[in-house]
Amino acid sequence: MKKAINTYVSGTGAAVPDTVITNSDLEKMVETNDHWIVSRTGIRERRKLEEGLSNIDLSERASREAIKRAGLDPSELDMIIVATVTPDHPTPSTSCLLQARLKAFNAAAFDLSAGCTGFIYGLTVGHQFICSGIYKNILVVGVEVLSRVTDWEDRSTCVLFGDGAGAVVLSRTEKERGIINFSLHADGRGANLLIIPAGGSAIPACEESLQNRMHFLKMNGNEIFKFAVKVVEENLSRMLRHNNLKPGDLDYLFLHQANLRIIDHIRKRLKIPQEKVPVNIDRFGNTSSATIPIAIHEEIVAGRMAEGDLVAMVAFGAGLTWGGLVMKW
Ligand code: ACO
């Protein structure tokens, strides 16, 4: 009898810029203070990519580490998926630039835009190609250089975001491990709640778009907050129920790092101990599609996460999009 094909993570990597922007640095730029930022968001500092570098530099660093830890040569990659809303260029895709940097010339390559849920969407897409028996090894990168689309004069957003990249290699296995379940969603009626209005075909770059600061990210934070606490819990509970699992069965819950209050709220509602819900928002801010893969990599490097652990991840973001995934590590 033919054995079932499963998808597991064979390697992880992460990269953040060296430059640290603290809350007291921001106090010098906009009317804000450390107390407000820490109490409302949990963020103490974030990283900002240095001039002259771009998305591809972070993507390459994170990817090289993930490929090395997977024990692969880049030529063994069958596909590269880069989840990002801050690519190097509108076209070509960052994944094609990455393919060339890595010399992974056997890999198909495309970018995926699903806001902060991009990494979860990317894992799920990669999983389909592996389960279908077509591909063996797929690189999935969650990467953002949000500092380049942040309005550094808007205190309601500039304190929140940071730059970073996380990468994983998905590989085929016939063992009983890997992705168990996933759940992807979108509601385009909320598109305006988190948007970069200009720079696309609707409002191409022009003098007016520059003057009106329309190339920067605009966000309705209160509405996103309400949406996030609702859908994250619903999504996770549904996925667990579907597999006859309970929140207490999880060894790890990786939540999108957008606000510590959202993370704490969900953790407490589901009665999951703090140590099972990794947090890096205090050090890196909201790095969008990179928050979850960076947190996963940190747990791997610290030697805390091990094969067989039951792991869930849930993210939400622009689109609106949200999604989650449960896997046996
Ligand atoms: N420093 C000081 N005061 C500030 C700042 C700041 N940086 N920003 C806003 N304020 C003020 C506001 O002007 C307001 O003042 P007012 O009461 O005089 O009008 C007051 O603080 C309260 O503002 P709120 O927006 O109500 O503050 P809230 O507690 O909702 O926190 C926040 C705002 C942090 C943005 C929160 O709504 C949030 O985290 N929302 C979710 C955002 C999110 O998840 N986004 C990302 C999703 S997708 C992705 O990850 C890319």
Residues whose N, C-alpha, C, O or C-beta is under 5 A from the ligand:
A	BS01	ACO	E31 T32 N33 W36 R40 T41 C116 R155 S156 V159 G221 N222 I224 F225 A258 N259 N286 S288 F316 G317 A318
